[in-house]
Structure formats: structure tokens, C-alpha cells
Amino acid sequence: MGATGSATLNFGASPGTNTASVTITGQPGIIAGSAVEAWIMGTDSTADHNAYTHALLPRWVSVTPIVITPGTGFTVQGFNEISLTGQVAIRWVWS
């Protein structure tokens, strides 16, 4: 396993948006062929969304790694069919 961690997707203030992304850096061992996964954990919370909301969000929000930068890190994108607001906590792992 390479590394695990957490980050925050920020969908912004009202009216929000359907997409948000976050770039994870400080991953010197990641290579172009690394497998990266990201998800919303139902027990996490942020100032904008409590653990209950985080438990429901994976039904509507798709969280996908979109870009790997070898020796540096990767970018994760969250997508939803309707606009969301505020910050959503995610967890990630790569190997």
C-alpha cells in the first residue's frame, strides 16, 4: 500500500456547484500505474455537513480520482447531478 489520507471537496457557497476537486500532493512514491480510490465516509463530518449527511451523500455524489502526477500526487473530483454547497470530507488510498 502506498498511502492513505483524507481531504475536503469544497462545493462552495450557495447556490453551489455539481463538481468540486481537490489535489493531493506530498506522495513521492506514486507512479503513473498506481491505483487510486476515493470515497465519502459516513462517519466523517465537516463544518457544513454532519456524519448523517456524509452517510447519505455517497448515494448521490460520485468521487473519482481523475489525474495522477507521478512523484507528486493526484487529483480527486466529486460530481453530483444537482448543485451541492459547502465542504464534504473524503478519504483516499493509493497503491
PDB file as gemmi writes it, atoms N, CA and C in Angstrom:
CRYST1    1.000    1.000    1.000  90.00  90.00  90.00 P 1                      
ATOM      1  N   MET A   1       0.832  -1.164   0.000  1.00  0.00           N  
ATOM      2  CA  MET A   1       0.000   0.000   0.000  1.00  0.00           C  
ATOM      3  C   MET A   1       0.883   1.237   0.000  1.00  0.00           C  
ATOM      4  N   GLY A   2       0.498   2.233  -0.779  1.00  0.00           N  
ATOM      5  CA  GLY A   2       1.266   3.458  -0.842  1.00  0.00           C  
ATOM      6  C   GLY A   2       0.975   4.377   0.319  1.00  0.00           C  
ATOM      7  N   ALA A   3      -0.237   4.903   0.387  1.00  0.00           N  
ATOM      8  CA  ALA A   3      -0.597   5.836   1.449  1.00  0.00           C  
ATOM      9  C   ALA A   3      -2.104   5.946   1.553  1.00  0.00           C  
ATOM     10  N   THR A   4      -2.555   6.442   2.688  1.00  0.00           N  
ATOM     11  CA  THR A   4      -3.970   6.732   2.900  1.00  0.00           C  
ATOM     12  C   THR A   4      -4.082   8.124   3.483  1.00  0.00           C  
ATOM     13  N   GLY A   5      -5.236   8.724   3.358  1.00  0.00           N  
ATOM     14  CA  GLY A   5      -5.423  10.046   3.937  1.00  0.00           C  
ATOM     15  C   GLY A   5      -6.830  10.547   3.755  1.00  0.00           C  
ATOM     16  N   SER A   6      -7.022  11.798   4.089  1.00  0.00           N  
ATOM     17  CA  SER A   6      -8.322  12.434   3.939  1.00  0.00           C  
ATOM     18  C   SER A   6      -8.127  13.822   3.343  1.00  0.00           C  
ATOM     19  N   ALA A   7      -9.205  14.356   2.792  1.00  0.00           N  
ATOM     20  CA  ALA A   7      -9.172  15.676   2.178  1.00  0.00           C  
ATOM     21  C   ALA A   7     -10.594  16.230   2.189  1.00  0.00           C  
ATOM     22  N   THR A   8     -10.762  17.413   1.667  1.00  0.00           N  
ATOM     23  CA  THR A   8     -12.074  18.045   1.634  1.00  0.00           C  
ATOM     24  C   THR A   8     -12.383  18.533   0.232  1.00  0.00           C  
ATOM     25  N   LEU A   9     -13.577  18.171  -0.259  1.00  0.00           N  
ATOM     26  CA  LEU A   9     -14.099  18.736  -1.501  1.00  0.00           C  
ATOM     27  C   LEU A   9     -14.948  19.940  -1.118  1.00  0.00           C  
ATOM     28  N   ASN A  10     -14.736  21.071  -1.762  1.00  0.00           N  
ATOM     29  CA  ASN A  10     -15.496  22.273  -1.438  1.00  0.00           C  
ATOM     30  C   ASN A  10     -16.391  22.636  -2.620  1.00  0.00           C  
ATOM     31  N   PHE A  11     -17.691  22.460  -2.434  1.00  0.00           N  
ATOM     32  CA  PHE A  11     -18.668  22.769  -3.473  1.00  0.00           C  
ATOM     33  C   PHE A  11     -19.091  24.236  -3.446  1.00  0.00           C  
ATOM     34  N   GLY A  12     -18.541  25.022  -2.534  1.00  0.00           N  
ATOM     35  CA  GLY A  12     -18.763  26.461  -2.496  1.00  0.00           C  
ATOM     36  C   GLY A  12     -20.035  26.886  -1.782  1.00  0.00           C  
ATOM     37  N   ALA A  13     -20.197  28.194  -1.718  1.00  0.00           N  
ATOM     38  CA  ALA A  13     -21.369  28.790  -1.072  1.00  0.00           C  
ATOM     39  C   ALA A  13     -22.575  28.692  -2.008  1.00  0.00           C  
ATOM     40  N   SER A  14     -23.749  28.912  -1.461  1.00  0.00           N  
ATOM     41  CA  SER A  14     -24.988  28.860  -2.231  1.00  0.00           C  
ATOM     42  C   SER A  14     -24.880  29.791  -3.437  1.00  0.00           C  
ATOM     43  N   PRO A  15     -25.222  29.374  -4.619  1.00  0.00           N  
ATOM     44  CA  PRO A  15     -26.007  28.204  -4.976  1.00  0.00           C  
ATOM     45  C   PRO A  15     -25.202  26.921  -5.152  1.00  0.00           C  
ATOM     46  N   GLY A  16     -23.909  26.946  -4.903  1.00  0.00           N  
ATOM     47  CA  GLY A  16     -23.090  25.733  -5.015  1.00  0.00           C  
ATOM     48  C   GLY A  16     -22.804  25.340  -6.449  1.00  0.00           C  
ATOM     49  N   THR A  17     -22.366  24.110  -6.606  1.00  0.00           N  
ATOM     50  CA  THR A  17     -21.997  23.603  -7.932  1.00  0.00           C  
ATOM     51  C   THR A  17     -22.145  22.085  -7.952  1.00  0.00           C  
ATOM     52  N   ASN A  18     -22.078  21.469  -9.131  1.00  0.00           N  
ATOM     53  CA  ASN A  18     -22.156  19.999  -9.196  1.00  0.00           C  
ATOM     54  C   ASN A  18     -20.786  19.338  -9.165  1.00  0.00           C  
ATOM     55  N   THR A  19     -19.718  20.086  -9.315  1.00  0.00           N  
ATOM     56  CA  THR A  19     -18.398  19.470  -9.295  1.00  0.00           C  
ATOM     57  C   THR A  19     -17.472  20.216  -8.332  1.00  0.00           C  
ATOM     58  N   ALA A  20     -16.569  19.471  -7.764  1.00  0.00           N  
ATOM     59  CA  ALA A  20     -15.524  20.045  -6.913  1.00  0.00           C  
ATOM     60  C   ALA A  20     -14.323  19.119  -7.017  1.00  0.00           C  
ATOM     61  N   SER A  21     -13.146  19.673  -6.895  1.00  0.00           N  
ATOM     62  CA  SER A  21     -11.956  18.826  -6.955  1.00  0.00           C  
ATOM     63  C   SER A  21     -10.952  19.270  -5.906  1.00  0.00           C  
ATOM     64  N   VAL A  22     -10.078  18.340  -5.569  1.00  0.00           N  
ATOM     65  CA  VAL A  22      -9.004  18.625  -4.616  1.00  0.00           C  
ATOM     66  C   VAL A  22      -7.760  17.881  -5.093  1.00  0.00           C  
ATOM     67  N   THR A  23      -6.618  18.526  -5.009  1.00  0.00           N  
ATOM     68  CA  THR A  23      -5.356  17.924  -5.405  1.00  0.00           C  
ATOM     69  C   THR A  23      -4.606  17.491  -4.153  1.00  0.00           C  
ATOM     70  N   ILE A  24      -4.218  16.227  -4.121  1.00  0.00           N  
ATOM     71  CA  ILE A  24      -3.462  15.640  -3.025  1.00  0.00           C  
ATOM     72  C   ILE A  24      -1.998  15.629  -3.450  1.00  0.00           C  
ATOM     73  N   THR A  25      -1.123  16.269  -2.683  1.00  0.00           N  
ATOM     74  CA  THR A  25       0.304  16.313  -3.004  1.00  0.00           C  
ATOM     75  C   THR A  25       1.088  15.626  -1.886  1.00  0.00           C  
ATOM     76  N   GLY A  26       2.399  15.618  -2.018  1.00  0.00           N  
ATOM     77  CA  GLY A  26       3.252  15.013  -0.998  1.00  0.00           C  
ATOM     78  C   GLY A  26       3.249  13.499  -1.055  1.00  0.00           C  
ATOM     79  N   GLN A  27       3.083  12.943  -2.262  1.00  0.00           N  
ATOM     80  CA  GLN A  27       3.057  11.499  -2.463  1.00  0.00           C  
ATOM     81  C   GLN A  27       4.196  11.100  -3.407  1.00  0.00           C  
ATOM     82  N   PRO A  28       5.453  11.162  -2.950  1.00  0.00           N  
ATOM     83  CA  PRO A  28       6.595  10.940  -3.842  1.00  0.00           C  
ATOM     84  C   PRO A  28       6.658   9.533  -4.435  1.00  0.00           C  
ATOM     85  N   GLY A  29       6.036   8.545  -3.818  1.00  0.00           N  
ATOM     86  CA  GLY A  29       6.108   7.182  -4.327  1.00  0.00           C  
ATOM     87  C   GLY A  29       5.051   6.824  -5.354  1.00  0.00           C  
ATOM     88  N   ILE A  30       4.120   7.725  -5.620  1.00  0.00           N  
ATOM     89  CA  ILE A  30       3.052   7.404  -6.573  1.00  0.00           C  
ATOM     90  C   ILE A  30       3.617   7.392  -7.994  1.00  0.00           C  
ATOM     91  N   ILE A  31       3.168   6.421  -8.788  1.00  0.00           N  
ATOM     92  CA  ILE A  31       3.620   6.302 -10.179  1.00  0.00           C  
ATOM     93  C   ILE A  31       2.399   6.314 -11.106  1.00  0.00           C  
ATOM     94  N   ALA A  32       2.642   6.422 -12.394  1.00  0.00           N  
ATOM     95  CA  ALA A  32       1.553   6.515 -13.369  1.00  0.00           C  
ATOM     96  C   ALA A  32       0.599   5.323 -13.285  1.00  0.00           C  
ATOM     97  N   GLY A  33       1.084   4.146 -12.944  1.00  0.00           N  
ATOM     98  CA  GLY A  33       0.234   2.959 -12.884  1.00  0.00           C  
ATOM     99  C   GLY A  33      -0.385   2.701 -11.520  1.00  0.00           C  
ATOM    100  N   SER A  34      -0.232   3.622 -10.584  1.00  0.00           N  
ATOM    101  CA  SER A  34      -0.799   3.427  -9.247  1.00  0.00           C  
ATOM    102  C   SER A  34      -2.323   3.380  -9.303  1.00  0.00           C  
ATOM    103  N   ALA A  35      -2.914   2.575  -8.432  1.00  0.00           N  
ATOM    104  CA  ALA A  35      -4.365   2.524  -8.293  1.00  0.00           C  
ATOM    105  C   ALA A  35      -4.759   3.483  -7.186  1.00  0.00           C  
ATOM    106  N   VAL A  36      -5.689   4.380  -7.479  1.00  0.00           N  
ATOM    107  CA  VAL A  36      -6.151   5.369  -6.505  1.00  0.00           C  
ATOM    108  C   VAL A  36      -7.648   5.198  -6.317  1.00  0.00           C  
ATOM    109  N   GLU A  37      -8.096   5.194  -5.070  1.00  0.00           N  
ATOM    110  CA  GLU A  37      -9.516   5.162  -4.755  1.00  0.00           C  
ATOM    111  C   GLU A  37      -9.835   6.309  -3.813  1.00  0.00           C  
ATOM    112  N   ALA A  38     -11.038   6.848  -3.931  1.00  0.00           N  
ATOM    113  CA  ALA A  38     -11.502   7.898  -3.036  1.00  0.00           C  
ATOM    114  C   ALA A  38     -12.986   7.693  -2.768  1.00  0.00           C  
ATOM    115  N   TRP A  39     -13.429   8.047  -1.557  1.00  0.00           N  
ATOM    116  CA  TRP A  39     -14.831   7.841  -1.192  1.00  0.00           C  
ATOM    117  C   TRP A  39     -15.225   8.793  -0.074  1.00  0.00           C  
ATOM    118  N   ILE A  40     -16.539   8.904   0.125  1.00  0.00           N  
ATOM    119  CA  ILE A  40     -17.093   9.666   1.242  1.00  0.00           C  
ATOM    120  C   ILE A  40     -17.369   8.675   2.354  1.00  0.00           C  
ATOM    121  N   MET A  41     -16.835   8.947   3.535  1.00  0.00           N  
ATOM    122  CA  MET A  41     -17.018   8.063   4.689  1.00  0.00           C  
ATOM    123  C   MET A  41     -18.198   8.569   5.515  1.00  0.00           C  
ATOM    124  N   GLY A  42     -19.128   7.681   5.807  1.00  0.00           N  
ATOM    125  CA  GLY A  42     -20.344   8.046   6.515  1.00  0.00           C  
ATOM    126  C   GLY A  42     -20.157   8.512   7.940  1.00  0.00           C  
ATOM    127  N   THR A  43     -19.004   8.293   8.533  1.00  0.00           N  
ATOM    128  CA  THR A  43     -18.785   8.729   9.910  1.00  0.00           C  
ATOM    129  C   THR A  43     -18.043  10.059  10.002  1.00  0.00           C  
ATOM    130  N   ASP A  44     -17.621  10.616   8.865  1.00  0.00           N  
ATOM    131  CA  ASP A  44     -16.917  11.894   8.866  1.00  0.00           C  
ATOM    132  C   ASP A  44     -17.913  13.049   8.952  1.00  0.00           C  
ATOM    133  N   SER A  45     -17.406  14.215   9.258  1.00  0.00           N  
ATOM    134  CA  SER A  45     -18.237  15.414   9.236  1.00  0.00           C  
ATOM    135  C   SER A  45     -17.350  16.618   8.947  1.00  0.00           C  
ATOM    136  N   THR A  46     -17.971  17.695   8.506  1.00  0.00           N  
ATOM    137  CA  THR A  46     -17.281  18.965   8.289  1.00  0.00           C  
ATOM    138  C   THR A  46     -18.132  20.045   8.951  1.00  0.00           C  
ATOM    139  N   ALA A  47     -17.700  21.288   8.860  1.00  0.00           N  
ATOM    140  CA  ALA A  47     -18.496  22.388   9.401  1.00  0.00           C  
ATOM    141  C   ALA A  47     -19.830  22.517   8.667  1.00  0.00           C  
ATOM    142  N   ASP A  48     -19.895  22.015   7.417  1.00  0.00           N  
ATOM    143  CA  ASP A  48     -21.099  22.162   6.597  1.00  0.00           C  
ATOM    144  C   ASP A  48     -22.009  20.937   6.587  1.00  0.00           C  
ATOM    145  N   HIS A  49     -21.454  19.743   6.809  1.00  0.00           N  
ATOM    146  CA  HIS A  49     -22.236  18.508   6.714  1.00  0.00           C  
ATOM    147  C   HIS A  49     -21.868  17.584   7.872  1.00  0.00           C  
ATOM    148  N   ASN A  50     -22.877  17.094   8.591  1.00  0.00           N  
ATOM    149  CA  ASN A  50     -22.631  16.202   9.727  1.00  0.00           C  
ATOM    150  C   ASN A  50     -22.452  14.759   9.256  1.00  0.00           C  
ATOM    151  N   ALA A  51     -22.227  13.845  10.194  1.00  0.00           N  
ATOM    152  CA  ALA A  51     -21.993  12.440   9.856  1.00  0.00           C  
ATOM    153  C   ALA A  51     -23.200  11.812   9.160  1.00  0.00           C  
ATOM    154  N   TYR A  52     -24.415  12.200   9.546  1.00  0.00           N  
ATOM    155  CA  TYR A  52     -25.618  11.676   8.903  1.00  0.00           C  
ATOM    156  C   TYR A  52     -25.646  12.062   7.428  1.00  0.00           C  
ATOM    157  N   THR A  53     -25.355  13.333   7.133  1.00  0.00           N  
ATOM    158  CA  THR A  53     -25.306  13.781   5.740  1.00  0.00           C  
ATOM    159  C   THR A  53     -24.220  13.029   4.979  1.00  0.00           C  
ATOM    160  N   HIS A  54     -23.054  12.850   5.599  1.00  0.00           N  
ATOM    161  CA  HIS A  54     -21.973  12.112   4.948  1.00  0.00           C  
ATOM    162  C   HIS A  54     -22.373  10.656   4.675  1.00  0.00           C  
ATOM    163  N   ALA A  55     -23.208  10.086   5.514  1.00  0.00           N  
ATOM    164  CA  ALA A  55     -23.672   8.716   5.285  1.00  0.00           C  
ATOM    165  C   ALA A  55     -24.605   8.651   4.076  1.00  0.00           C  
ATOM    166  N   LEU A  56     -25.357   9.720   3.805  1.00  0.00           N  
ATOM    167  CA  LEU A  56     -26.289   9.736   2.675  1.00  0.00           C  
ATOM    168  C   LEU A  56     -25.649  10.201   1.370  1.00  0.00           C  
ATOM    169  N   LEU A  57     -24.641  11.054   1.436  1.00  0.00           N  
ATOM    170  CA  LEU A  57     -24.050  11.636   0.234  1.00  0.00           C  
ATOM    171  C   LEU A  57     -23.548  10.626  -0.795  1.00  0.00           C  
ATOM    172  N   PRO A  58     -22.954   9.471  -0.412  1.00  0.00           N  
ATOM    173  CA  PRO A  58     -22.475   8.553  -1.450  1.00  0.00           C  
ATOM    174  C   PRO A  58     -23.569   8.046  -2.387  1.00  0.00           C  
ATOM    175  N   ARG A  59     -24.814   8.165  -2.007  1.00  0.00           N  
ATOM    176  CA  ARG A  59     -25.913   7.770  -2.902  1.00  0.00           C  
ATOM    177  C   ARG A  59     -26.022   8.713  -4.086  1.00  0.00           C  
ATOM    178  N   TRP A  60     -25.552   9.965  -3.907  1.00  0.00           N  
ATOM    179  CA  TRP A  60     -25.708  10.975  -4.942  1.00  0.00           C  
ATOM    180  C   TRP A  60     -24.408  11.501  -5.510  1.00  0.00           C  
ATOM    181  N   VAL A  61     -23.343  11.417  -4.755  1.00  0.00           N  
ATOM    182  CA  VAL A  61     -22.079  12.021  -5.187  1.00  0.00           C  
ATOM    183  C   VAL A  61     -21.107  10.932  -5.623  1.00  0.00           C  
ATOM    184  N   SER A  62     -20.585  11.076  -6.825  1.00  0.00           N  
ATOM    185  CA  SER A  62     -19.554  10.177  -7.331  1.00  0.00           C  
ATOM    186  C   SER A  62     -18.196  10.825  -7.069  1.00  0.00           C  
ATOM    187  N   VAL A  63     -17.304  10.108  -6.390  1.00  0.00           N  
ATOM    188  CA  VAL A  63     -15.972  10.622  -6.084  1.00  0.00           C  
ATOM    189  C   VAL A  63     -14.968   9.787  -6.866  1.00  0.00           C  
ATOM    190  N   THR A  64     -14.208  10.437  -7.751  1.00  0.00           N  
ATOM    191  CA  THR A  64     -13.345   9.724  -8.675  1.00  0.00           C  
ATOM    192  C   THR A  64     -11.969  10.367  -8.778  1.00  0.00           C  
ATOM    193  N   PRO A  65     -10.891   9.574  -8.661  1.00  0.00           N  
ATOM    194  CA  PRO A  65      -9.561  10.114  -8.972  1.00  0.00           C  
ATOM    195  C   PRO A  65      -9.488  10.396 -10.473  1.00  0.00           C  
ATOM    196  N   ILE A  66      -9.025  11.570 -10.857  1.00  0.00           N  
ATOM    197  CA  ILE A  66      -9.023  11.902 -12.276  1.00  0.00           C  
ATOM    198  C   ILE A  66      -7.640  12.095 -12.875  1.00  0.00           C  
ATOM    199  N   VAL A  67      -6.663  12.484 -12.090  1.00  0.00           N  
ATOM    200  CA  VAL A  67      -5.322  12.733 -12.635  1.00  0.00           C  
ATOM    201  C   VAL A  67      -4.284  12.242 -11.634  1.00  0.00           C  
ATOM    202  N   ILE A  68      -3.319  11.465 -12.112  1.00  0.00           N  
ATOM    203  CA  ILE A  68      -2.172  11.084 -11.284  1.00  0.00           C  
ATOM    204  C   ILE A  68      -0.951  11.818 -11.811  1.00  0.00           C  
ATOM    205  N   THR A  69      -0.225  12.472 -10.919  1.00  0.00           N  
ATOM    206  CA  THR A  69       1.025  13.129 -11.285  1.00  0.00           C  
ATOM    207  C   THR A  69       2.145  12.338 -10.613  1.00  0.00           C  
ATOM    208  N   PRO A  70       2.859  11.499 -11.389  1.00  0.00           N  
ATOM    209  CA  PRO A  70       3.897  10.652 -10.797  1.00  0.00           C  
ATOM    210  C   PRO A  70       4.883  11.451  -9.947  1.00  0.00           C  
ATOM    211  N   GLY A  71       5.205  10.882  -8.780  1.00  0.00           N  
ATOM    212  CA  GLY A  71       6.154  11.511  -7.878  1.00  0.00           C  
ATOM    213  C   GLY A  71       5.599  12.671  -7.073  1.00  0.00           C  
ATOM    214  N   THR A  72       4.343  13.018  -7.300  1.00  0.00           N  
ATOM    215  CA  THR A  72       3.766  14.185  -6.628  1.00  0.00           C  
ATOM    216  C   THR A  72       2.453  13.876  -5.920  1.00  0.00           C  
ATOM    217  N   GLY A  73       1.467  13.359  -6.658  1.00  0.00           N  
ATOM    218  CA  GLY A  73       0.153  13.123  -6.066  1.00  0.00           C  
ATOM    219  C   GLY A  73      -0.911  12.864  -7.100  1.00  0.00           C  
ATOM    220  N   PHE A  74      -2.130  13.300  -6.800  1.00  0.00           N  
ATOM    221  CA  PHE A  74      -3.260  13.038  -7.686  1.00  0.00           C  
ATOM    222  C   PHE A  74      -4.371  14.041  -7.392  1.00  0.00           C  
ATOM    223  N   THR A  75      -5.325  14.115  -8.306  1.00  0.00           N  
ATOM    224  CA  THR A  75      -6.488  14.980  -8.148  1.00  0.00           C  
ATOM    225  C   THR A  75      -7.733  14.107  -8.055  1.00  0.00           C  
ATOM    226  N   VAL A  76      -8.629  14.461  -7.145  1.00  0.00           N  
ATOM    227  CA  VAL A  76      -9.890  13.759  -6.957  1.00  0.00           C  
ATOM    228  C   VAL A  76     -11.016  14.725  -7.302  1.00  0.00           C  
ATOM    229  N   GLN A  77     -12.009  14.230  -8.046  1.00  0.00           N  
ATOM    230  CA  GLN A  77     -13.160  15.049  -8.395  1.00  0.00           C  
ATOM    231  C   GLN A  77     -14.428  14.453  -7.804  1.00  0.00           C  
ATOM    232  N   GLY A  78     -15.276  15.302  -7.283  1.00  0.00           N  
ATOM    233  CA  GLY A  78     -16.602  14.897  -6.833  1.00  0.00           C  
ATOM    234  C   GLY A  78     -17.619  15.437  -7.814  1.00  0.00           C  
ATOM    235  N   PHE A  79     -18.599  14.627  -8.167  1.00  0.00           N  
ATOM    236  CA  PHE A  79     -19.627  15.041  -9.119  1.00  0.00           C  
ATOM    237  C   PHE A  79     -20.995  14.664  -8.582  1.00  0.00           C  
ATOM    238  N   ASN A  80     -21.954  15.549  -8.751  1.00  0.00           N  
ATOM    239  CA  ASN A  80     -23.321  15.316  -8.330  1.00  0.00           C  
ATOM    240  C   ASN A  80     -24.261  15.838  -9.410  1.00  0.00           C  
ATOM    241  N   GLU A  81     -25.422  15.226  -9.578  1.00  0.00           N  
ATOM    242  CA  GLU A  81     -26.367  15.666 -10.608  1.00  0.00           C  
ATOM    243  C   GLU A  81     -26.998  17.013 -10.289  1.00  0.00           C  
ATOM    244  N   ILE A  82     -27.077  17.370  -9.019  1.00  0.00           N  
ATOM    245  CA  ILE A  82     -27.603  18.675  -8.627  1.00  0.00           C  
ATOM    246  C   ILE A  82     -26.513  19.430  -7.874  1.00  0.00           C  
ATOM    247  N   SER A  83     -26.703  20.710  -7.700  1.00  0.00           N  
ATOM    248  CA  SER A  83     -25.697  21.512  -7.001  1.00  0.00           C  
ATOM    249  C   SER A  83     -25.675  21.189  -5.513  1.00  0.00           C  
ATOM    250  N   LEU A  84     -24.475  21.096  -4.970  1.00  0.00           N  
ATOM    251  CA  LEU A  84     -24.258  20.959  -3.533  1.00  0.00           C  
ATOM    252  C   LEU A  84     -23.602  22.232  -3.033  1.00  0.00           C  
ATOM    253  N   THR A  85     -23.653  22.432  -1.727  1.00  0.00           N  
ATOM    254  CA  THR A  85     -22.947  23.555  -1.129  1.00  0.00           C  
ATOM    255  C   THR A  85     -22.049  23.038  -0.019  1.00  0.00           C  
ATOM    256  N   GLY A  86     -21.024  23.801   0.289  1.00  0.00           N  
ATOM    257  CA  GLY A  86     -20.176  23.508   1.430  1.00  0.00           C  
ATOM    258  C   GLY A  86     -19.127  22.452   1.194  1.00  0.00           C  
ATOM    259  N   GLN A  87     -18.475  22.096   2.302  1.00  0.00           N  
ATOM    260  CA  GLN A  87     -17.366  21.149   2.274  1.00  0.00           C  
ATOM    261  C   GLN A  87     -17.831  19.740   2.608  1.00  0.00           C  
ATOM    262  N   VAL A  88     -17.268  18.775   1.867  1.00  0.00           N  
ATOM    263  CA  VAL A  88     -17.556  17.360   2.067  1.00  0.00           C  
ATOM    264  C   VAL A  88     -16.221  16.647   2.292  1.00  0.00           C  
ATOM    265  N   ALA A  89     -16.118  15.894   3.376  1.00  0.00           N  
ATOM    266  CA  ALA A  89     -14.891  15.162   3.682  1.00  0.00           C  
ATOM    267  C   ALA A  89     -14.806  13.895   2.843  1.00  0.00           C  
ATOM    268  N   ILE A  90     -13.619  13.611   2.328  1.00  0.00           N  
ATOM    269  CA  ILE A  90     -13.381  12.366   1.595  1.00  0.00           C  
ATOM    270  C   ILE A  90     -12.179  11.658   2.208  1.00  0.00           C  
ATOM    271  N   ARG A  91     -12.081  10.392   1.938  1.00  0.00           N  
ATOM    272  CA  ARG A  91     -10.888   9.607   2.290  1.00  0.00           C  
ATOM    273  C   ARG A  91     -10.333   9.026   1.004  1.00  0.00           C  
ATOM    274  N   TRP A  92      -9.032   8.740   1.004  1.00  0.00           N  
ATOM    275  CA  TRP A  92      -8.395   8.199  -0.201  1.00  0.00           C  
ATOM    276  C   TRP A  92      -7.316   7.193   0.176  1.00  0.00           C  
ATOM    277  N   VAL A  93      -6.986   6.380  -0.819  1.00  0.00           N  
ATOM    278  CA  VAL A  93      -5.908   5.400  -0.686  1.00  0.00           C  
ATOM    279  C   VAL A  93      -5.302   5.187  -2.076  1.00  0.00           C  
ATOM    280  N   TRP A  94      -4.009   4.958  -2.108  1.00  0.00           N  
ATOM    281  CA  TRP A  94      -3.393   4.567  -3.375  1.00  0.00           C  
ATOM    282  C   TRP A  94      -2.383   3.455  -3.109  1.00  0.00           C  
ATOM    283  N   SER A  95      -2.182   2.642  -4.123  1.00  0.00           N  
ATOM    284  CA  SER A  95      -1.196   1.555  -4.024  1.00  0.00           C  
ATOM    285  C   SER A  95      -0.502   1.366  -5.352  1.00  0.00           C  
TER     286      SER A  95                                                      
END                                                                             
